Amino acid sequence: MARRVLIVEDEPLIRWALRVRLEEDGHSIDEAATVSEGDARFRAHRPDVLLLDYRLPDGSATELLARLGAAAAECDVIVLTADPTARSVMDSPASTVAGRRVVLLKPFDLDEVARSVSDRAGA
Protein backbone atom coordinates (compact mmCIF):
# COMPACT_ATOMS: atom_id res chain seq x y z
CA MET A 1 0.00 0.00 0.00
CA ALA A 2 1.36 3.40 -0.98
CA ARG A 3 2.13 5.76 1.86
CA ARG A 4 2.96 9.45 2.18
CA VAL A 5 6.59 9.67 3.32
CA LEU A 6 8.54 12.69 4.54
CA ILE A 7 12.31 12.22 4.33
CA VAL A 8 14.22 14.56 6.66
CA GLU A 9 17.90 14.09 5.81
CA ASP A 10 20.60 16.73 5.32
CA GLU A 11 22.68 14.69 2.84
CA PRO A 12 21.26 15.27 -0.68
CA LEU A 13 22.61 12.00 -2.09
CA ILE A 14 21.02 9.96 0.72
CA ARG A 15 17.71 11.81 0.25
CA TRP A 16 17.85 11.15 -3.50
CA ALA A 17 18.59 7.41 -3.05
CA LEU A 18 15.77 7.03 -0.53
CA ARG A 19 13.33 8.95 -2.71
CA VAL A 20 14.14 6.91 -5.83
CA ARG A 21 13.86 3.57 -3.99
CA LEU A 22 10.62 4.47 -2.22
CA GLU A 23 9.00 5.88 -5.36
CA GLU A 24 9.68 2.49 -7.01
CA ASP A 25 7.23 1.05 -4.46
CA GLY A 26 4.64 3.72 -5.28
CA HIS A 27 5.07 5.89 -2.20
CA SER A 28 4.52 9.64 -2.35
CA ILE A 29 7.67 11.45 -1.19
CA ASP A 30 8.30 14.86 0.31
CA GLU A 31 11.74 16.03 1.46
CA ALA A 32 13.39 18.33 3.97
CA ALA A 33 17.01 18.93 4.99
CA THR A 34 16.64 20.43 8.49
CA VAL A 35 14.50 20.17 11.62
CA SER A 36 12.83 23.51 10.82
CA GLU A 37 12.08 22.53 7.23
CA GLY A 38 10.91 19.09 8.37
CA ASP A 39 8.54 20.67 10.88
CA ALA A 40 6.99 22.89 8.19
CA ARG A 41 6.74 20.09 5.60
CA PHE A 42 5.22 17.70 8.15
CA ARG A 43 2.53 20.16 9.16
CA ALA A 44 1.75 21.00 5.52
CA HIS A 45 1.55 17.42 4.23
CA ARG A 46 0.81 15.15 7.26
CA PRO A 47 2.80 12.08 6.15
CA ASP A 48 2.08 8.50 7.16
CA VAL A 49 5.80 7.87 7.66
CA LEU A 50 8.52 10.19 8.91
CA LEU A 51 11.94 8.95 7.71
CA LEU A 52 14.31 10.94 9.83
CA ASP A 53 18.07 11.36 10.13
CA TYR A 54 19.02 11.41 13.80
CA ARG A 55 21.47 14.33 13.54
CA LEU A 56 20.55 17.36 11.45
CA PRO A 57 22.27 20.75 11.04
CA ASP A 58 19.79 22.54 13.32
CA GLY A 59 18.89 19.80 15.79
CA SER A 60 18.09 16.13 16.26
CA ALA A 61 15.32 13.63 15.58
CA THR A 62 14.15 13.89 19.18
CA GLU A 63 13.94 17.69 18.88
CA LEU A 64 11.79 17.42 15.76
CA LEU A 65 9.51 14.87 17.41
CA ALA A 66 9.18 17.14 20.45
CA ARG A 67 8.24 20.06 18.18
CA LEU A 68 5.64 17.99 16.36
CA GLY A 69 4.17 16.62 19.57
CA ALA A 70 0.65 15.33 19.06
CA ALA A 71 0.80 16.13 15.34
CA ALA A 72 3.04 13.08 14.92
CA ALA A 73 0.87 10.80 17.06
CA GLU A 74 -0.36 8.60 14.21
CA CYS A 75 2.82 8.72 12.16
CA ASP A 76 5.32 5.88 11.89
CA VAL A 77 8.84 7.14 12.62
CA ILE A 78 11.93 5.55 11.11
CA VAL A 79 15.20 7.04 12.36
CA LEU A 80 18.40 6.60 10.37
CA THR A 81 21.59 7.06 12.35
CA ALA A 82 25.28 6.25 12.43
CA ASP A 83 25.18 6.63 16.22
CA PRO A 84 24.41 3.28 17.91
CA THR A 85 23.44 5.10 21.15
CA ALA A 86 20.54 6.77 19.34
CA ARG A 87 18.53 3.54 19.62
CA SER A 88 18.34 3.89 23.41
CA VAL A 89 17.46 7.60 23.15
CA MET A 90 14.64 6.86 20.69
CA ASP A 91 13.32 4.13 23.00
CA SER A 92 13.10 6.51 25.95
CA PRO A 93 9.66 7.66 27.17
CA ALA A 94 10.51 11.25 26.15
CA SER A 95 10.48 10.25 22.47
CA THR A 96 7.30 8.20 22.61
CA VAL A 97 4.81 8.67 19.81
CA ALA A 98 1.73 6.56 19.11
CA GLY A 99 2.99 5.30 15.75
CA ARG A 100 5.56 2.59 15.20
CA ARG A 101 9.22 3.50 15.78
CA VAL A 102 12.14 1.88 14.01
CA VAL A 103 15.83 2.78 14.30
CA LEU A 104 18.09 1.69 11.44
CA LEU A 105 21.84 2.07 11.63
CA LYS A 106 23.85 3.64 8.82
CA PRO A 107 25.04 2.40 6.47
CA PHE A 108 21.57 1.00 5.83
CA ASP A 109 20.22 -1.27 3.13
CA LEU A 110 17.72 0.55 0.88
CA ASP A 111 15.54 -2.56 0.67
CA GLU A 112 15.40 -2.76 4.47
CA VAL A 113 14.29 0.88 4.61
CA ALA A 114 11.67 0.18 1.93
CA ARG A 115 10.33 -2.79 3.93
CA SER A 116 10.15 -0.66 7.07
CA VAL A 117 8.22 2.05 5.21
CA SER A 118 5.80 -0.44 3.66
CA ASP A 119 5.05 -2.31 6.90
CA ARG A 120 1.97 -1.03 8.66
CA ALA A 121 2.07 -0.29 12.39
CA GLY A 122 1.34 -3.40 14.37
CA ALA A 123 1.72 -5.69 11.37
C-alpha positions, -999 to +999 in steps of 0.1 A: +000+000+000+014+034-010+021+058+019+030+095+022+066+097+033+085+127+045+123+122+043+142+146+067+179+141+058+206+167+053+227+147+028+213+153-007+226+120-021+210+100+007+177+118+002+179+112-035+186+074-030+158+070-005+133+089-027+141+069-058+139+036-040+106+045-022+090+059-054+097+025-070+072+011-045+046+037-053+051+059-022+045+096-024+077+114-012+083+149+003+117+160+015+134+183+040+170+189+050+166+204+085+145+202+116+128+235+108+121+225+072+109+191+084+085+207+109+070+229+082+067+201+056+052+177+082+025+202+092+017+210+055+016+174+042+008+152+073+028+121+062+021+085+072+058+079+077+085+102+089+119+089+077+143+109+098+181+114+101+190+114+138+215+143+135+206+174+114+223+207+110+198+225+133+189+198+158+181+161+163+153+136+156+141+139+192+139+177+189+118+174+158+095+149+174+092+171+204+082+201+182+056+180+164+042+166+196+006+153+191+008+161+153+030+131+149+009+108+171-004+086+142+028+087+122+053+059+119+088+071+126+119+056+111+152+070+124+184+066+104+216+071+123+253+063+124+252+066+162+244+033+179+234+051+211+205+068+193+185+035+196+183+039+234+175+076+231+146+069+207+133+041+230+131+065+260+097+077+272+105+112+262+105+103+225+073+082+226+048+087+198+017+066+191+030+053+157+056+026+152+092+035+158+121+019+140+158+028+143+181+017+114+218+021+116+239+036+088+250+024+065+216+010+058+202-013+031+177+006+009+155-026+007+154-028+045+143+009+046+117+002+019+103-028+039+101-007+071+082+021+052+058-004+037+051-023+069+020-010+087+021-003+124+013-034+144+017-057+114 
